[in-house]
Amino acid sequence: MSKEIVDALRSLEEEKGINFQVLLTALEDALLSAYKKTPDAVELASVEIDSEDGEISIYELIVPERPAALAEQEAEAAEAAEGEGEASAEGESLTEGEAADTTAGEEGEEEAGFDLSLYDESEIEKVKLETPEDFGRIAAQTAKQVIFQRIREAERDMMYDEYKGRIGEIISGIVQQSDQRYTLVDLGKVEALLPESEQVEHERYDHGSRIKAVIVDVRDHTKGPQVIVSRRNEELIKKLFELEVPEVADGLVVIRNVAREPGYRSKIAVESREDGIDPVGACVGPRGSRVRMVVSELRGEKIDIIPYNDEPARFVAKALSPAMVREVLVDDEEKSATVVVPDDQLSLAIGKEGQNARLANKLTGWRIDIKSESQMAEEEESIEFTDEEVEDTSGRCCALTASGKRCPNAALPDSKYCGIPSHQKQAEEEDAGAAGEEAAEEETEEAEGAGAAPAADQGQ
């Protein structure tokens, strides 16, 4: 029977991936607990199982006597530790089998007042004892219980480690149960929890339907790992595009940012890392096939795909798609932008209940103020463009574009012009002109002063 137990442990190591030595040690501890319950059991003992032939040996442990003072100190420390353990365990309950497994192995040592960890292995003498009658049957029953318990524990730990490392990944599962509080999703090995806070408003999760979600948390639990998934998380958008767009999966196209109002609309900013690849076209796919698959999985949620741009004005303008934008006035210090759109595009730029503007704000990270052309014209007409007032009232660049309009960018600090090189050149020319005028005035004054003196002499 002992050899069969060892063979069973070896098989478990191969099938379940549970370390053989871990199982063997657990079985030895359980058999020691069983031995303690037999008549005439010695106070200090150990059980060893030969890893080759499975022979079970029981040893009496003989330890040297500790000095009285040292023994007293150790006893006090043990009592203090025991008191802490009882306080921390207050209110907890164990089943009869669990209590036997966790306490029986330490029973003899506690009664005898020994702590074997205080001794070196060389100090402990082992004397082999006769195996009690019927101990083989006890060993077989104990082995069965220990093996099942260790299998459950090991599988729970392995699943926890596996899913803990998968936070942020997308998973596919089958809905098992759904109500207002939560939805259970069968992932195969475990059931994932989709709480109400991570569900999308108006989505229905019918029993037996297959859904995709992203893992947002994994919690350790006595019954196994508790996997928390989300359908609202913005990471879900990225992972769905990775599944549908090879360029995204390969890193040739990068999703820089995602702004989402779950169930209604999303905007994603994409950028190409390879020359010749159109990031928007890659995500849209032939005849919109790729983005259509993502929209289908999100159950009709609309998706705007925006090309990322390092230049804030251009990025903000694209982020307000599908609305057309005339010009963008940016304030780098305040990280705000005033966007001018045609009158007939104002409502489209703002969106239903401000949705388009909110998503553009979140996508770009800039505070966006949207105005129509007529609103902007009225504001500009109210401004008198004198040198002093332009800087004080508008803060905009004073340079004129080729169309005769003022530059839409904000002026640099202590300047009336923005940072565009040609406009800075105008600033330099203006400064040079002002310096030339001052020099000319000084020369005129000097000449006039020099001419006045001879005229006075002639008069005399």
C-alpha positions as CSV (number, residue, x, y, z in Angstrom):
1,M,0.0,0.0,0.0
2,S,2.8,2.4,0.8
3,K,4.4,2.0,-2.6
4,E,1.0,2.7,-4.2
5,I,0.8,6.0,-2.2
6,V,4.2,7.1,-3.5
7,D,3.2,6.2,-7.1
8,A,0.0,8.2,-6.6
9,L,1.9,11.3,-5.4
10,R,4.3,11.0,-8.4
11,S,1.3,10.9,-10.8
12,L,-0.2,13.9,-9.1
13,E,3.0,15.8,-9.6
14,E,2.9,15.2,-13.3
15,E,-0.8,15.8,-13.8
16,K,-1.5,18.7,-11.5
17,G,1.9,20.3,-11.3
18,I,2.0,19.9,-7.5
19,N,5.5,19.4,-6.1
20,F,6.1,15.8,-4.9
21,Q,8.0,16.9,-1.8
22,V,5.2,19.2,-0.8
23,L,2.7,16.3,-0.9
24,L,5.1,14.0,0.8
25,T,5.7,16.4,3.7
26,A,2.0,17.0,4.1
27,L,1.3,13.3,4.3
28,E,4.1,12.8,6.9
29,D,2.5,15.6,9.0
30,A,-0.9,14.0,8.7
31,L,0.4,10.6,9.6
32,L,2.1,12.1,12.7
33,S,-1.2,13.5,13.8
34,A,-2.8,10.1,13.3
35,Y,0.0,8.4,15.3
36,K,-0.5,10.8,18.2
37,K,-4.1,9.4,18.6
38,T,-2.9,5.8,18.9
39,P,-2.5,4.2,22.4
40,D,1.0,4.4,24.0
41,A,2.1,7.1,21.5
42,V,5.3,8.8,22.6
43,E,5.3,12.5,23.4
44,L,7.9,13.6,20.8
45,A,7.9,11.7,17.5
46,S,8.3,12.1,13.8
47,V,7.0,10.1,10.7
48,E,9.2,9.7,7.6
49,I,8.2,8.1,4.3
50,D,10.8,6.7,2.0
51,S,10.4,8.5,-1.3
52,E,11.4,5.4,-3.3
53,D,9.6,2.4,-1.8
54,G,7.1,4.3,0.4
55,E,8.1,2.6,3.6
56,I,6.7,4.4,6.7
57,S,9.0,4.8,9.7
58,I,8.1,6.3,13.1
59,Y,10.8,7.7,15.3
60,E,10.9,8.8,18.9
61,L,12.8,12.1,19.3
62,I,15.1,12.4,22.3
63,V,16.3,15.9,22.9
64,P,18.8,17.2,25.5
65,E,17.6,19.0,28.6
66,R,17.6,22.8,28.4
67,P,19.2,24.9,31.1
68,A,16.5,26.0,33.6
69,A,16.9,29.8,33.0
70,L,16.8,29.3,29.2
71,A,13.8,27.0,29.4
72,E,11.9,29.5,31.5
73,Q,12.6,32.3,29.0
74,E,11.5,30.0,26.1
75,A,8.3,29.1,28.0
76,E,7.4,32.7,28.6
77,A,8.0,33.5,24.9
78,A,5.8,30.5,23.9
79,E,3.0,31.6,26.2
80,A,3.1,35.2,24.8
81,A,3.0,33.8,21.2
82,E,0.1,31.5,22.1
83,G,-1.9,34.4,23.6
84,E,-1.4,36.5,20.4
85,G,-2.5,33.5,18.4
86,E,-5.7,33.1,20.4
87,A,-6.5,36.8,20.1
88,S,-6.1,36.8,16.3
89,A,-8.1,33.6,16.0
90,E,-11.1,34.9,18.1
91,G,-14.4,34.6,16.2
92,E,-13.0,32.2,13.6
93,S,-14.4,28.7,13.4
94,L,-13.0,25.5,11.8
95,T,-14.8,22.3,10.9
96,E,-13.9,19.2,12.9
97,G,-11.7,17.8,10.1
98,E,-9.9,21.1,9.6
99,A,-9.2,21.5,13.3
100,A,-7.8,18.0,13.5
101,D,-5.5,18.7,10.5
102,T,-4.2,22.0,11.8
103,T,-3.8,21.2,15.5
104,A,-3.0,17.5,15.9
105,G,0.5,17.8,14.5
106,E,1.5,20.2,17.2
107,E,-0.5,18.6,20.1
108,G,2.3,16.5,21.5
109,E,4.9,19.2,21.3
110,E,2.6,21.7,23.1
111,E,1.8,19.3,25.9
112,A,5.4,18.4,26.4
113,G,6.4,22.1,26.3
114,F,9.0,21.5,23.6
115,D,9.8,23.6,20.6
116,L,12.0,21.5,18.2
117,S,13.1,24.6,16.3
118,L,15.2,25.6,19.3
119,Y,17.4,22.5,18.7
120,D,20.0,21.8,16.0
121,E,19.3,18.6,14.1
122,S,22.5,17.1,15.4
123,E,21.2,17.5,19.0
124,I,18.1,15.4,18.4
125,E,18.4,11.6,18.7
126,K,16.1,9.4,16.7
127,V,15.0,6.0,17.9
128,K,12.9,3.9,15.5
129,L,9.7,2.6,16.9
130,E,7.5,-0.3,15.9
131,T,4.6,0.7,13.6
132,P,1.3,0.3,15.4
133,E,-1.1,-2.4,14.2
134,D,-3.5,-1.4,11.4
135,F,-1.3,1.7,10.8
136,G,-1.3,0.9,7.0
137,R,-5.1,1.3,6.8
138,I,-4.9,4.5,8.8
139,A,-2.1,5.7,6.4
140,A,-4.2,5.0,3.3
141,Q,-7.2,6.9,4.7
142,T,-5.1,9.8,5.8
143,A,-3.2,9.9,2.5
144,K,-6.5,10.1,0.6
145,Q,-7.7,13.1,2.8
146,V,-4.4,14.9,2.6
147,I,-4.0,14.4,-1.1
148,F,-7.5,15.8,-1.8
149,Q,-6.9,18.7,0.5
150,R,-3.5,19.6,-1.0
151,I,-4.8,19.3,-4.6
152,R,-7.6,21.8,-3.8
153,E,-5.1,24.2,-2.2
154,A,-2.5,23.8,-4.9
155,E,-5.0,24.3,-7.7
156,R,-6.4,27.3,-5.9
157,D,-3.0,28.9,-5.5
158,M,-2.0,28.1,-9.1
159,M,-5.2,29.7,-10.5
160,Y,-4.8,32.7,-8.3
161,D,-1.2,33.2,-9.6
162,E,-2.3,32.6,-13.2
163,Y,-5.1,35.2,-13.1
164,K,-3.2,37.7,-10.9
165,G,-0.7,38.0,-13.7
166,R,-3.4,38.6,-16.3
167,I,-4.9,41.9,-15.0
168,G,-5.6,44.1,-18.0
169,E,-6.1,41.1,-20.4
170,I,-9.3,40.5,-22.3
171,I,-11.2,37.3,-21.6
172,S,-14.1,35.6,-23.2
173,G,-16.7,33.7,-21.2
174,I,-20.3,32.5,-21.0
175,V,-22.9,34.2,-18.9
176,Q,-24.1,31.8,-16.1
177,Q,-26.2,34.0,-13.9
178,S,-27.2,37.6,-14.1
179,D,-29.2,40.0,-11.9
180,Q,-29.2,43.7,-10.9
181,R,-26.2,43.2,-8.5
182,Y,-23.8,41.2,-10.5
183,T,-23.3,38.8,-13.4
184,L,-21.3,35.5,-13.2
185,V,-19.2,34.6,-16.3
186,D,-17.8,31.1,-16.7
187,L,-14.2,31.3,-17.9
188,G,-13.7,27.5,-17.8
189,K,-11.5,27.0,-14.7
190,V,-13.1,29.8,-12.6
191,E,-16.2,31.9,-12.6
192,A,-15.6,35.7,-13.1
193,L,-17.7,38.3,-11.4
194,L,-19.0,41.3,-13.4
195,P,-20.3,43.6,-10.8
196,E,-23.0,46.2,-11.5
197,S,-20.4,49.0,-11.2
198,E,-18.5,47.5,-14.2
199,Q,-21.5,46.8,-16.4
200,V,-22.6,49.0,-19.2
201,E,-26.0,50.7,-18.8
202,H,-28.7,49.2,-21.0
203,E,-26.7,46.1,-21.8
204,R,-28.4,42.7,-21.2
205,Y,-26.4,39.7,-20.2
206,D,-28.6,36.7,-21.1
207,H,-27.9,33.2,-19.7
208,G,-25.7,31.3,-22.1
209,S,-24.6,34.3,-24.2
210,R,-20.8,34.8,-24.8
211,I,-19.3,38.1,-23.8
212,K,-15.8,39.7,-23.8
213,A,-14.5,41.7,-20.8
214,V,-11.2,42.9,-19.3
215,I,-9.8,41.6,-16.0
216,V,-9.5,44.5,-13.6
217,D,-8.8,42.7,-10.3
218,V,-8.1,39.3,-8.8
219,R,-8.8,38.5,-5.1
220,D,-7.6,35.5,-3.1
221,H,-10.5,33.6,-1.6
222,T,-10.8,30.3,0.3
223,K,-13.0,28.8,-2.5
224,G,-10.6,29.9,-5.2
225,P,-9.5,33.1,-6.9
226,Q,-12.3,35.7,-7.4
227,V,-11.7,37.3,-10.8
228,I,-13.4,40.7,-11.3
229,V,-14.0,41.7,-14.9
230,S,-15.3,44.9,-16.5
231,R,-17.2,46.0,-19.6
232,R,-16.9,49.7,-18.8
233,N,-13.1,49.9,-18.6
234,E,-11.3,51.9,-21.4
235,E,-8.7,49.1,-21.6
236,L,-11.5,46.9,-23.2
237,I,-11.4,49.2,-26.3
238,K,-7.6,48.8,-26.7
239,K,-7.7,45.0,-26.3
240,L,-10.6,44.7,-28.8
241,F,-8.6,46.6,-31.4
242,E,-5.6,44.4,-30.7
243,L,-7.7,41.4,-31.5
244,E,-9.1,42.9,-34.7
245,V,-6.2,45.0,-36.1
246,P,-2.9,43.1,-36.7
247,E,-1.0,46.4,-36.9
248,V,-2.0,47.3,-33.4
249,A,-1.2,43.8,-32.1
250,D,2.3,44.0,-33.7
251,G,3.0,47.5,-32.3
252,L,3.1,49.2,-35.7
253,V,0.0,51.3,-34.8
254,V,-0.3,52.6,-31.2
255,I,-3.5,53.6,-29.4
256,R,-2.2,56.7,-27.5
257,N,-5.4,57.5,-25.6
258,V,-9.0,56.5,-25.2
259,A,-12.0,58.6,-24.1
260,R,-15.2,56.7,-23.5
261,E,-18.8,57.1,-22.4
262,P,-19.7,53.4,-22.1
263,G,-22.6,52.3,-24.3
264,Y,-22.8,55.6,-26.2
265,R,-19.6,56.8,-27.8
266,S,-15.8,56.5,-27.7
267,K,-12.9,58.3,-29.2
268,I,-9.4,56.8,-29.7
269,A,-6.2,58.6,-30.7
270,V,-4.0,56.4,-32.9
271,E,-0.4,56.9,-34.1
272,S,1.7,55.1,-36.6
273,R,5.2,53.9,-35.7
274,E,6.0,52.9,-39.2
275,D,6.3,55.1,-42.3
276,G,3.7,54.3,-44.9
277,I,1.1,53.0,-42.5
278,D,-2.1,55.0,-42.1
279,P,-3.1,54.5,-38.5
280,V,-6.8,55.5,-39.0
281,G,-7.1,53.3,-42.1
282,A,-5.6,50.3,-40.4
283,C,-8.1,50.6,-37.5
284,V,-11.1,51.1,-39.8
285,G,-10.1,48.2,-42.0
286,P,-11.4,47.4,-45.6
287,R,-14.8,48.9,-45.9
288,G,-14.9,49.4,-42.2
289,S,-14.8,45.7,-41.4
290,R,-12.4,46.0,-38.4
291,V,-14.0,48.8,-36.6
292,R,-17.4,47.2,-37.3
293,M,-16.3,44.1,-35.4
294,V,-15.4,46.2,-32.4
295,V,-18.6,48.1,-32.5
296,S,-20.5,44.9,-32.7
297,E,-18.8,43.5,-29.6
298,L,-19.6,46.8,-27.8
299,R,-23.2,46.4,-28.9
300,G,-23.5,49.4,-31.1
301,E,-21.3,51.9,-29.2
302,K,-20.0,54.5,-31.7
303,I,-16.3,54.9,-32.2
304,D,-14.4,57.9,-33.6
305,I,-10.8,57.1,-34.6
306,I,-8.6,60.2,-34.4
307,P,-5.0,60.6,-35.7
308,Y,-2.8,61.7,-32.9
309,N,-0.7,64.9,-33.4
310,D,2.0,66.4,-31.3
311,E,0.7,69.9,-32.3
312,P,-2.1,70.7,-29.8
313,A,-4.1,72.9,-32.2
314,R,-4.3,70.2,-34.9
315,F,-5.0,67.4,-32.3
316,V,-7.8,69.4,-30.7
317,A,-9.3,70.1,-34.1
318,K,-9.3,66.4,-35.1
319,A,-10.6,65.4,-31.7
320,L,-13.9,67.3,-32.4
321,S,-14.6,65.1,-35.4
322,P,-17.0,64.7,-37.1
323,A,-17.4,68.5,-36.8
324,M,-15.4,70.8,-39.1
325,V,-13.1,73.3,-37.4
326,R,-12.1,76.7,-38.8
327,E,-9.3,77.6,-36.4
328,V,-8.0,76.8,-33.0
329,L,-6.6,79.4,-30.5
330,V,-4.4,77.6,-27.9
331,D,-3.1,78.8,-24.6
332,D,-0.1,76.6,-23.6
333,E,0.2,77.9,-20.1
334,E,-3.5,77.3,-19.2
335,K,-3.6,74.2,-21.5
336,S,-6.9,75.5,-22.9
337,A,-8.1,76.0,-26.5
338,T,-10.7,78.1,-28.1
339,V,-12.1,76.4,-31.2
340,V,-13.9,78.3,-33.9
341,V,-16.4,76.4,-36.1
342,P,-18.8,77.3,-38.8
343,D,-22.2,78.4,-37.5
344,D,-23.9,75.2,-38.9
345,Q,-21.3,73.0,-37.2
346,L,-21.7,74.4,-33.6
347,S,-24.3,71.9,-32.4
348,L,-22.3,69.0,-34.0
349,A,-19.1,70.1,-32.4
350,I,-20.7,70.3,-29.0
351,G,-22.6,67.1,-29.4
352,K,-25.8,65.8,-27.8
353,E,-25.8,67.1,-24.2
354,G,-22.1,68.2,-24.7
355,Q,-20.9,64.6,-25.3
356,N,-18.6,65.3,-28.3
357,A,-16.9,68.2,-26.5
358,R,-16.5,66.2,-23.3
359,L,-14.9,63.3,-25.1
360,A,-12.6,65.6,-27.0
361,N,-11.6,67.3,-23.8
362,K,-10.8,63.9,-22.1
363,L,-9.0,62.6,-25.2
364,T,-6.6,65.6,-25.6
365,G,-6.3,66.6,-22.0
366,W,-7.1,70.2,-23.0
367,R,-9.9,72.4,-21.8
368,I,-11.9,73.3,-24.9
369,D,-14.2,76.2,-25.5
370,I,-16.2,76.0,-28.7
371,K,-17.5,79.1,-30.5
372,S,-19.2,79.7,-33.8
373,E,-17.7,82.1,-36.4
374,S,-20.4,84.7,-35.8
375,Q,-19.8,84.6,-32.0
376,M,-16.0,85.0,-32.6
377,A,-16.6,87.8,-35.1
378,E,-18.7,89.7,-32.6
379,E,-16.0,89.4,-30.0
380,E,-13.3,90.5,-32.4
381,E,-15.3,93.5,-33.5
382,S,-15.5,94.7,-29.9
383,I,-11.7,94.8,-29.6
384,E,-9.7,97.9,-30.8
385,F,-6.4,96.7,-32.1
386,T,-4.1,99.4,-30.7
387,D,-0.6,98.3,-29.8
388,E,-1.2,98.5,-26.1
389,E,-4.7,97.1,-26.1
390,V,-4.1,94.0,-28.3
391,E,-1.8,92.5,-25.8
392,D,-3.9,93.4,-22.8
393,T,-7.3,92.4,-24.1
394,S,-6.8,89.5,-26.5
395,G,-3.5,87.8,-25.7
396,R,-3.4,86.7,-29.4
397,C,-0.6,87.0,-31.8
398,C,-0.6,90.3,-33.7
399,A,0.8,88.9,-37.0
400,L,-1.5,88.8,-40.0
401,T,-1.8,85.6,-42.1
402,A,-1.7,85.5,-45.9
403,S,-5.6,85.7,-45.9
404,G,-5.4,88.9,-44.0
405,K,-6.7,87.5,-40.7
406,R,-4.9,87.6,-37.4
407,C,-2.9,84.6,-36.4
408,P,-5.1,82.4,-34.1
409,N,-2.3,81.4,-31.7
410,A,-1.6,82.9,-28.3
411,A,1.2,85.4,-28.0
412,L,4.4,84.5,-26.1
413,P,4.9,86.0,-22.7
414,D,6.2,89.6,-22.9
415,S,5.6,89.6,-26.7
416,K,2.8,90.5,-29.1
417,Y,3.7,87.5,-31.4
418,C,3.5,83.7,-31.1
419,G,6.4,81.3,-31.5
420,I,6.1,80.7,-35.2
421,P,9.5,81.6,-36.8
422,S,8.0,83.9,-39.4
423,H,6.0,85.7,-36.8
424,Q,9.0,86.0,-34.5
425,K,10.8,87.5,-37.4
426,Q,8.1,90.2,-37.7
427,A,8.7,90.9,-34.0
428,E,12.4,91.3,-34.6
429,E,11.7,93.6,-37.6
430,E,9.3,95.6,-35.4
431,D,11.9,95.9,-32.7
432,A,14.6,96.9,-35.2
433,G,12.3,99.4,-36.8
434,A,11.5,100.9,-33.4
435,A,15.2,101.1,-32.6
436,G,15.9,102.7,-35.9
437,E,13.2,105.3,-35.3
438,E,14.7,106.2,-31.9
439,A,18.2,106.5,-33.5
440,A,16.8,108.8,-36.2
441,E,15.1,110.9,-33.7
442,E,18.2,111.3,-31.7
443,E,20.2,112.3,-34.8
444,T,17.6,114.8,-35.8
445,E,17.7,116.3,-32.4
446,E,21.5,116.5,-32.4
447,A,21.4,118.1,-35.9
448,E,18.9,120.6,-34.9
449,G,20.9,121.5,-31.8
450,A,24.1,121.9,-33.9
451,G,22.4,124.1,-36.5
452,A,20.9,126.5,-34.0
453,A,24.3,127.6,-32.6
454,P,25.7,129.1,-35.9
455,A,22.5,130.9,-36.6
456,A,22.7,132.6,-33.3
457,D,26.3,133.7,-34.0
458,Q,25.3,135.2,-37.3
459,G,22.6,137.2,-35.7
460,Q,25.1,138.8,-33.4
